[in-house]
Amino acid sequence: MSKAIIDTAKESILLQANSVAALAQQLQPSFVTVVELLFSTHGRVIVSGIGKSAIVAQKIVATFNSTGTPSMYMHAADAIHGDLGMVQPGDVVIIISKSGESPEIKALVPLIKSFGNTLIGMVGNVNSFLGVEADYVLNTTVEREACINNLAPTSSTTAQIVMGDALAVCLEQLRGFNSTAFAKYHPGGNLGKRLYLQVQDISKQNAQPQVAPTAALQEVIFSLSKGRLGITVVVENQEILGIITDGDIRRMLETHANPFTLTAAAIMNPQPKTVQPTQLAVEALEQMKSFDISQLVVVQQGKYQGIVHMHDLMKEGII
């Protein structure tokens, strides 16, 4: 039984993988025209479909919007019952369908054309009603569905999603859509934070523990405890001379018979690892990982600005 299930799963995955690979061979010059049209339009991209293709349409709209191409989803059945009002002059309409012959599609296509909007058909049968009536065609024909009965939309919907992603990626490239732009549209969640959250956004919430180089051990320990960051910074005239961590204290206690005679200057590490306040928090994380440490001193033009701790990054979901 287990082997049969694994074999069926493998067959499904390979059938869909082959369908996706075949898309590359089906690309025509019309694909370039479609990308350039979507890039140059001053309106929005309206994506529509029925059944499983409608679900794919929603995914494509989400991807377009998150990568800088203003888009809206319109269900084909709802469109012919009032939602056509969302289609404005200058909008480009993409209708997705495997067969290209659904009654809702046949009703919708003439209406879109009567509005004067450019119509793109993403269709699994280029000789269908949609394939013939569309101004431009994106061919998503698949040899067969991954469904054991060759009926349930599986390979076909996968091909539609991949074609939509191909459009989105090409549009990204034309727009020069970089990580900064991506962060603009993804301000929430962990992904957005990795792209825009700076060290100073986190460090300003922390204490700035510090001691003078002449501070006694008792004062150093008090500063460490009060700051609750496992570190204090040795500062003189706003210049950073070094740092003292919990680990430094433990190692010092192991090696000195009379540690309470020592000052901060004698205990400190004079080469602390630092980070600029405007660096991304994710960059601070990479520094911590590379040095196997849990804190970085935030420094700007040689002046002490604060501490960023591994725990801060965990709270923000950067890790």
C-alpha positions as CSV (number, residue, x, y, z in Angstrom):
1,M,0.0,0.0,0.0
2,S,2.8,2.5,1.0
3,K,4.7,1.8,-2.2
4,A,1.5,2.3,-4.3
5,I,0.8,5.6,-2.7
6,I,4.4,6.8,-3.2
7,D,4.3,5.7,-6.9
8,T,1.1,7.5,-7.5
9,A,2.5,10.7,-5.9
10,K,5.6,10.5,-8.0
11,E,3.7,10.0,-11.2
12,S,1.5,13.0,-10.4
13,I,4.5,15.2,-9.6
14,L,6.4,14.1,-12.8
15,L,3.3,14.6,-15.0
16,Q,3.0,18.2,-13.7
17,A,6.7,18.8,-14.0
18,N,6.7,17.7,-17.6
19,S,3.7,19.9,-18.3
20,V,5.5,22.9,-16.9
21,A,8.7,22.1,-18.9
22,A,6.6,21.9,-22.1
23,L,5.5,25.5,-21.5
24,A,8.9,26.7,-22.4
25,Q,8.6,25.2,-25.8
26,Q,5.2,26.6,-26.3
27,L,6.2,30.3,-25.8
28,Q,5.5,32.3,-28.9
29,P,6.4,35.9,-29.9
30,S,3.0,36.8,-28.7
31,F,4.3,36.3,-25.1
32,V,6.7,39.2,-25.6
33,T,3.9,41.3,-27.0
34,V,1.7,40.5,-24.0
35,V,4.5,41.4,-21.5
36,E,5.2,44.7,-23.2
37,L,1.5,45.5,-23.3
38,L,1.1,44.8,-19.6
39,F,4.2,46.9,-18.9
40,S,3.1,49.9,-20.9
41,T,-0.6,50.0,-20.0
42,H,-1.8,53.0,-17.9
43,G,-4.7,51.0,-16.6
44,R,-4.9,47.9,-14.5
45,V,-4.7,44.2,-15.3
46,I,-8.1,42.5,-14.8
47,V,-7.7,38.7,-14.4
48,S,-10.8,36.5,-14.7
49,G,-11.7,32.8,-14.9
50,I,-14.3,30.2,-13.9
51,G,-13.9,27.2,-11.6
52,K,-10.3,26.2,-10.7
53,S,-9.1,28.8,-13.3
54,A,-10.7,31.5,-11.1
55,I,-8.7,30.4,-8.2
56,V,-5.5,30.6,-10.3
57,A,-6.6,34.1,-11.4
58,Q,-6.7,35.2,-7.8
59,K,-3.2,33.9,-7.3
60,I,-1.9,35.7,-10.4
61,V,-3.5,39.0,-9.3
62,A,-1.8,38.6,-5.9
63,T,1.6,38.1,-7.5
64,F,1.1,40.9,-9.9
65,N,0.1,43.4,-7.2
66,S,3.0,42.4,-4.9
67,T,5.5,42.9,-7.7
68,G,4.4,46.3,-8.9
69,T,1.7,45.5,-11.6
70,P,-1.7,46.9,-10.4
71,S,-4.3,44.2,-10.9
72,M,-7.8,43.1,-9.9
73,Y,-9.6,39.8,-9.8
74,M,-13.0,39.4,-11.5
75,H,-14.9,36.1,-11.4
76,A,-16.3,35.4,-14.8
77,A,-19.8,34.4,-13.6
78,D,-20.0,37.6,-11.4
79,A,-18.7,39.7,-14.3
80,I,-21.8,39.1,-16.4
81,H,-24.0,39.9,-13.3
82,G,-22.6,43.3,-12.5
83,D,-18.9,43.1,-11.8
84,L,-18.0,44.2,-15.3
85,G,-18.3,47.7,-13.8
86,M,-14.8,47.3,-12.5
87,V,-13.4,47.2,-16.0
88,Q,-12.3,50.7,-17.0
89,P,-11.0,52.1,-20.2
90,G,-7.3,51.4,-20.6
91,D,-7.5,48.2,-18.5
92,V,-6.1,45.0,-20.0
93,V,-8.2,41.8,-19.4
94,I,-6.7,38.3,-19.0
95,I,-9.2,35.5,-19.1
96,I,-8.0,32.1,-18.0
97,S,-9.6,28.8,-19.1
98,K,-8.5,25.3,-19.9
99,S,-11.2,24.6,-22.5
100,G,-11.9,28.1,-23.6
101,E,-15.5,27.0,-24.2
102,S,-17.2,27.5,-20.8
103,P,-20.6,29.2,-21.1
104,E,-19.6,32.0,-18.8
105,I,-16.4,32.7,-20.9
106,K,-18.5,32.7,-24.1
107,A,-20.8,35.3,-22.5
108,L,-18.0,37.4,-21.1
109,V,-15.6,37.6,-24.1
110,P,-18.0,39.6,-26.4
111,L,-18.7,42.1,-23.6
112,I,-15.0,42.7,-23.0
113,K,-14.4,43.3,-26.7
114,S,-17.4,45.6,-27.0
115,F,-15.8,47.8,-24.3
116,G,-12.7,48.1,-26.4
117,N,-10.4,46.6,-23.8
118,T,-7.5,44.4,-25.0
119,L,-8.2,40.8,-24.3
120,I,-5.6,38.2,-23.5
121,G,-6.6,34.5,-23.4
122,M,-4.6,32.1,-21.3
123,V,-6.0,29.0,-22.7
124,G,-5.4,25.2,-22.9
125,N,-7.0,25.0,-26.4
126,V,-5.8,27.7,-28.8
127,N,-8.6,26.7,-31.3
128,S,-11.3,27.3,-28.8
129,F,-13.8,30.2,-28.7
130,L,-11.5,32.1,-26.3
131,G,-8.4,31.2,-28.2
132,V,-9.9,32.5,-31.5
133,E,-11.6,35.6,-30.1
134,A,-8.7,36.9,-27.8
135,D,-6.4,39.6,-29.1
136,Y,-3.4,37.7,-27.8
137,V,-3.1,34.1,-26.7
138,L,-0.9,32.5,-24.0
139,N,-0.8,28.8,-24.7
140,T,-1.1,26.6,-21.6
141,T,-2.0,23.4,-23.3
142,V,-1.0,20.3,-21.3
143,E,-0.7,16.7,-22.6
144,R,-2.8,15.3,-19.8
145,E,-3.9,16.0,-16.3
146,A,-2.2,14.4,-13.3
147,C,-5.6,13.2,-12.1
148,I,-5.7,9.4,-12.6
149,N,-8.9,9.9,-14.7
150,N,-7.3,12.7,-16.7
151,L,-10.2,14.9,-15.6
152,A,-9.6,17.0,-12.5
153,P,-7.6,20.2,-13.2
154,T,-4.1,19.5,-12.0
155,S,-1.5,19.8,-14.7
156,S,-3.5,22.5,-16.4
157,T,-3.9,24.7,-13.4
158,T,-0.2,24.2,-12.5
159,A,0.7,25.4,-16.1
160,Q,-1.6,28.4,-15.7
161,I,0.1,29.4,-12.4
162,V,3.6,29.0,-13.9
163,M,2.6,31.1,-17.0
164,G,1.3,33.8,-14.7
165,D,4.5,33.7,-12.7
166,A,6.5,34.0,-15.9
167,L,4.6,37.2,-16.8
168,A,5.1,38.6,-13.3
169,V,8.9,37.9,-13.3
170,C,9.3,39.4,-16.8
171,L,7.4,42.5,-15.6
172,E,9.6,42.7,-12.5
173,Q,12.7,42.8,-14.7
174,L,11.3,45.5,-17.0
175,R,10.3,47.6,-14.0
176,G,13.7,47.1,-12.3
177,F,11.7,45.9,-9.3
178,N,14.3,45.4,-6.6
179,S,14.2,44.4,-2.9
180,T,13.5,47.9,-1.8
181,A,10.4,48.1,-4.0
182,F,9.3,44.7,-2.8
183,A,9.6,45.8,0.8
184,K,7.3,48.7,0.0
185,Y,4.5,46.4,-0.9
186,H,5.3,43.9,1.9
187,P,5.6,46.0,5.0
188,G,4.0,43.4,7.3
189,G,5.1,40.0,8.3
190,N,8.5,38.5,8.6
191,L,9.3,38.8,4.9
192,G,8.8,42.5,4.9
193,K,10.8,43.0,8.1
194,R,13.8,41.2,6.6
195,L,13.7,43.7,3.7
196,Y,13.2,47.0,5.5
197,L,13.8,46.7,9.3
198,Q,17.0,48.5,10.3
199,V,19.2,47.9,13.3
200,Q,18.3,51.3,14.7
201,D,14.6,50.3,14.7
202,I,15.4,47.6,17.2
203,S,18.3,49.0,19.2
204,K,16.5,52.2,20.2
205,Q,14.2,50.0,22.3
206,N,17.1,48.7,24.4
207,A,19.0,50.2,27.2
208,Q,22.5,51.6,26.5
209,P,24.6,50.0,29.3
210,Q,28.0,51.6,29.7
211,V,30.8,52.1,32.2
212,A,33.9,54.2,32.4
213,P,37.3,52.4,32.0
214,T,38.0,53.1,35.7
215,A,34.8,51.4,36.9
216,A,35.3,48.7,39.5
217,L,34.1,45.1,39.0
218,Q,31.0,45.7,41.2
219,E,29.9,48.6,39.0
220,V,30.5,46.5,35.8
221,I,28.4,43.7,37.1
222,F,25.6,46.2,38.1
223,S,25.7,47.6,34.6
224,L,25.4,44.2,33.0
225,S,22.5,43.3,35.3
226,K,20.6,46.5,34.7
227,G,21.0,46.4,30.9
228,R,19.7,42.8,30.7
229,L,21.6,42.4,27.4
230,G,24.5,40.4,28.7
231,I,26.9,43.2,27.7
232,T,28.1,46.6,28.8
233,V,30.2,49.0,26.8
234,V,33.4,50.7,28.1
235,V,33.1,54.4,27.1
236,E,35.2,57.5,27.5
237,N,34.3,60.8,26.0
238,Q,31.6,59.0,23.9
239,E,34.3,56.9,22.3
240,I,34.0,53.1,22.6
241,L,37.1,51.6,24.2
242,G,35.8,48.0,24.4
243,I,33.0,45.8,25.7
244,I,32.5,43.4,28.7
245,T,30.1,40.5,28.4
246,D,28.8,38.0,30.9
247,G,31.3,35.5,29.4
248,D,34.2,37.9,30.0
249,I,33.2,38.1,33.7
250,R,33.1,34.3,34.0
251,R,36.4,33.8,32.4
252,M,38.0,36.6,34.5
253,L,36.7,35.0,37.7
254,E,38.3,31.7,36.7
255,T,41.7,33.2,36.2
256,H,42.1,35.9,38.8
257,A,42.6,35.3,42.5
258,N,41.5,38.8,43.5
259,P,39.2,40.0,40.7
260,F,37.7,42.9,42.7
261,T,40.9,44.8,42.3
262,L,40.4,45.0,38.5
263,T,38.8,47.8,36.6
264,A,36.7,47.7,33.5
265,A,39.7,48.6,31.3
266,A,41.5,45.5,32.5
267,I,38.6,43.2,31.8
268,M,37.2,44.5,28.5
269,N,37.6,43.2,25.0
270,P,39.1,46.1,23.1
271,Q,37.9,44.9,19.7
272,P,34.1,44.7,19.9
273,K,32.0,43.7,16.8
274,T,30.0,46.6,15.7
275,V,27.2,47.4,13.3
276,Q,25.9,50.7,11.7
277,P,22.4,51.8,12.8
278,T,21.1,52.0,9.2
279,Q,22.2,48.5,8.3
280,L,19.4,46.0,7.9
281,A,18.6,43.8,10.9
282,V,19.0,40.7,8.7
283,E,22.6,41.8,8.1
284,A,23.2,42.1,11.8
285,L,21.9,38.6,12.2
286,E,24.4,37.3,9.6
287,Q,27.2,39.1,11.5
288,M,26.2,37.5,14.7
289,K,26.1,34.1,13.1
290,S,29.5,34.5,11.4
291,F,31.2,35.5,14.7
292,D,29.1,33.1,16.9
293,I,28.0,36.0,19.2
294,S,24.7,37.2,20.4
295,Q,25.2,41.0,20.6
296,L,26.5,43.8,18.4
297,V,27.4,47.3,19.4
298,V,25.6,49.9,17.3
299,V,28.1,52.6,16.3
300,Q,27.7,55.7,14.1
301,Q,30.8,57.8,13.3
302,G,32.6,56.2,16.1
303,K,30.0,57.1,18.7
304,Y,28.1,54.6,20.8
305,Q,24.4,54.3,19.8
306,G,23.2,51.2,21.5
307,I,23.0,47.4,21.5
308,V,21.2,44.9,19.2
309,H,20.8,41.5,20.6
310,M,19.9,38.1,19.0
311,H,16.8,38.0,21.2
312,D,15.6,41.2,19.6
313,L,15.8,39.6,16.1
314,M,13.9,36.6,17.3
315,K,11.1,38.8,18.7
316,E,10.8,40.6,15.4
317,G,10.7,37.3,13.5
318,I,13.9,37.9,11.6
319,I,15.2,34.5,12.6
